[in-house]
Amino acid sequence: MNVRGPLVDVGEVRQVSTRYGERDLAELSVRPDGGAADPVTVTLWGKWTHTAEHAEPGMDLLVTDVERDDYGDREGYTTSGDSYVVLEPDFLVDVTDVRSWVQCPRMYYLNKLSGIPLNYPVVKGTVVHEVFGDLLRGVDLEESIEDRVAEAGLELGLLGREREEVADEVRRNAAAIEGWLSQGRLAASDDSDGGDGGDDAADGAGDADRGGNASLSDWDGGPDESEWRSEYTLISPTFGIKGRADALRRGQPVELKTGKNTNREPRFQDKIQAACYALLLRERGVDADTGTLLYTKNTALDRGEASGDLSPAKEFSVGKGLLDFVVRTRNEIAAAEFDMTVPTGYEADATCEYCFEQDTCMVVSGRLDQESKAGQIGQALPGEEREYFDATYRALEEERRETHAEYRKLWEQTAEERAADDRALIDLSPIAQEPIGDGRWRLTARKESDAVSKLREGDVALASDGDPASGHAELGRIRTLGDEVVVETDEPVELRRLDVYPSELSVSRMHTAVHDFVLKGAPDRKDVLFGRRDPAFSDGQRTYIDNNAAQNDAVNRAVNAEDFALVHGPPGTGKTYTIARIVRALVERGNRVLLSAFTNRAVDNALEALHEQGFTDALRVGTETGVRSDMQDSRLVTRGEPNDRAAKLNSAPVVAATTSSCGSRTMREQEFDVALVDEASQLTEPGTLAAVNLADRFVLVGDHEQLPPVVRAENRLRESLFQRLIEEQPDAGVMLDRQYRMSQRIQAFSSREFYDGKLRPATPAVAGQTLADLGVDTGDLPPALRDAVSFVDPDGAREGNANSVEAERVAEVVEAYVAAGVDPDDIGVIAPFRAQVAEIGRRTDVTVDTVDRFQGSSKEVIVVSFVATGDLSSPIFEDTRRVNVALTRAKKALCLVGDADALASEPFYERMLDWARR
Ligand SMILES: Nc1ncnc2c1ncn2[C@@H]1O[C@H](COP(=O)(O)OP(=O)(O)OP(=O)(O)O)[C@@H](O)[C@H]1O
């Protein structure tokens, strides 16, 4: 049995005499059942006392396979020979992090701060891994090399590498893999234990039946002898570890290393990595007892004592002792992250002089004034910068924990619960798994029900055979989401379920952005952002836009900014139009511009506005699926001839990319004069920095009265850099005050409540627009809907997050507009909860969605469903900024559907009601 719960007390480690001799033990007090039960004592014996040294009250502890050990009338347990002790099992540590922690905990920390930079060993390593996967799938070696080198074209080009040179090097690495693979195949067909070095390995020629491609499809945890699987995602709920194994061979982990190792034994950290996967496999009932490391620079297949052991594959057996060590190491990481302690390096016995990271390590500890085994160099940063760094670091780690909580739901919730929570589409019926080139697979399934979820086309999601935690799951991008579901993955899976995948990538990229800003940022930039100096502007006023004074001011402000400028754009005020004008003005002055935004949609819109203004010399950086189809011609294709690809990017005067891709290793190497960031009010401060770091000056465009940054944790990440700066430096901003979207009647409430009454229609035509402009005779509408703003009380009842009576009424309202002659495509419905979106969606064909999906778009007619009835004990739209977005999407008619009594119970909604009923 297992014991799990929060720790109440952690005893000292002490020695006792037993009949086996002197042994260490530590007694811990735990409240089982997640803290619900009375405390019990758990005695940790032997090496598990190491974990006791890292444990502290408040942490969650799991001890598996305990034995009962009551003491007097006190309930007690003790570790057995089979036990594992896991600290904070809900904190998911990545296998690669366990590996770097084993090398040196400080290396783990530095990797987290600075991410993986663009360098040749990393890119080459990726190519070799891809080729390895291809070989396992039976792809011809030369074909694979050519393909994979081309795939890395842009990165190789940016690193100044020639295609042939790289191909040769990859070929040399692949030779070892190939030889070893064919040897494995021979051994397997011989029914011998295979894999070990042998003289009969010379036959390295490609062979069609290698790779087990046909059998890749339905491996179900019971691997048969000859099977190979490449890249396998594993998550362990018990041990709190996740990772992606390079390959599984007959259920045993194989890790590929693009290096040389002439010792007989694998490197310790490599062994640990493979052992992690063995542990994860064991949890799934696979008897993984052997790990294999494949060193691709070990070219000879024989063992010569003089030159060291040159066989590429080194096997080792994975015993309980090694697995225990893996778990203990993982516990050290979980404990350090619990306290958010910064490692010093003294935890490890690594020798700093031999470490590649020594210089970086010393610089970081010097600047942040951290204790470090390697020592410090340089002067510490000013106190406020170190405080900023620490506070943001913590906020990001809190966000990571929230992401892990999201992961946890993958196994804590049943499939049905997840579906009800909109986090998964379940019960899909698999139709096909087809290879589509580039080693990718297209999975197709039928969605039998009309279930909805948070998932959207273009999202990355976890495709699985029905059980994402213990079954087979692969990450993939959703291509189609209708009655048929199409997902593209790197590996084939029987598509029975699709889950929301909480990626940690954004947390990692935000860490890097903060690191680059604080540790590598220009002092001048930091002076203004830390409030030590006001932002400067040069003089000169030109007319860029002659029919809108605020927009013209904004362009001038942006062009003259020596540090930064802020453009505050309420709904429909021509933000995108102004952005395009700013970009052109900057390019005319000889500047190189980064055009960025939080979403792909906004980036594409800005690009479109540039095209409309006659400027087409902008390069769109993004994935094929992320970029809108009509912008594909502007997209940078990363595959191809390295020099050519790099030249394309390096020479572009304008590069357009999301802020998230600004954190990618290729974009981090780019330099710009100005970064212009749209939707800046929806970005966290580190998220904005990812773009801003790449340029000398920046312009942020946003509206802090609309949607705030989307983050899970309740902390400082919720305030955008845009909002902070507009409050600290209002003079650096210009508010666009003329809107081109809504009629006077519709915009009045938003203008008054959110913009001090300063927002006004740009022209009389905008102010006076009505449904009659669409050829609708308003006399054909029911009297209640004839005004441009109307209110309907359906007298429904909220059940959970839905209100079916209200949904019915919303559908009737939509019908009435359609009957009067409004095109259904011109109507949109907004509801606060996805349950209500689904409820309404079942009753109408017009677009129905949540506010978040409507930001940045508009419709002639908008119907808003408020759901709430009775009182307003739980917030309807979370905060009023969301209501602002909902109410400002309509151009000519807006109908609010809700419970008048409930709305009237809160002043803000009461004022809204008064306006709507006027
Ligand atoms: N100075 C201008 N003169 C004429 N039309 C303009 C001007 N500025 C903006 N517009 C028009 O107003 C409309 C809204 O502009 P735009 O799409 O740039 O708004 P936005 O502020 O980006 O909207 P959102 O609030 O959705 O982000 C567009 O049709 C645009 O062409």
The ligand as a Gaussian input file, in Angstrom:
#p B3LYP/6-31G(d) Opt

LIG

0 1
 N       -7.683000      57.442000     -40.239000
 C       -8.574000      56.644000     -40.786000
 N       -9.274000      57.025000     -41.847000
 C      -10.177000      56.211000     -42.388000
 N      -10.472000      55.004000     -41.939000
 C       -9.814000      54.560000     -40.884000
 C       -8.832000      55.337000     -40.243000
 N       -8.360000      54.630000     -39.213000
 C       -9.004000      53.464000     -39.211000
 N       -9.880000      53.415000     -40.201000
 C      -10.767000      52.292000     -40.498000
 O      -11.456000      51.926000     -39.314000
 C      -11.634000      50.527000     -39.240000
 C      -11.097000      49.998000     -37.933000
 O       -9.715000      50.146000     -37.946000
 P       -8.749000      49.039000     -37.409000
 O       -9.118000      47.719000     -37.933000
 O       -7.387000      49.543000     -37.620000
 O       -9.199000      49.110000     -35.899000
 P       -8.611000      48.482000     -34.601000
 O       -8.484000      49.537000     -33.582000
 O       -7.411000      47.699000     -34.931000
 O       -9.767000      47.539000     -34.159000
 P       -9.826000      46.556000     -32.901000
 O      -10.464000      47.290000     -31.800000
 O      -10.706000      45.490000     -33.406000
 O       -8.441000      46.118000     -32.604000
 C      -10.963000      49.948000     -40.463000
 O      -11.910000      49.718000     -41.454000
 C       -9.998000      51.051000     -40.885000
 O       -9.738000      51.046000     -42.271000

